[in-house]
Amino acid sequence: NIQSEKFTLEHINIEKENLKVLQELTIGARSHNNKMKEDHTRLETEVRRSKK
């Protein structure tokens, strides 16, 4: 049935798009997390310096 094949292909394309979006979100989240860790470390260092 051509209609169900078309539906399946559309569904596969949507799933591929979902995966792409998830990957982009993951990359963005990791990069954000790394930046937060760097900021935290920098602040920690500043706090330690100011206590001396």
Buried (B, 14 or more C-beta within 10 A) or exposed (E): EEEEEEEEEEEEEEEEEEEEEEEEEEEEEEEEEEEEEEEEEEEEEEEEEEEE
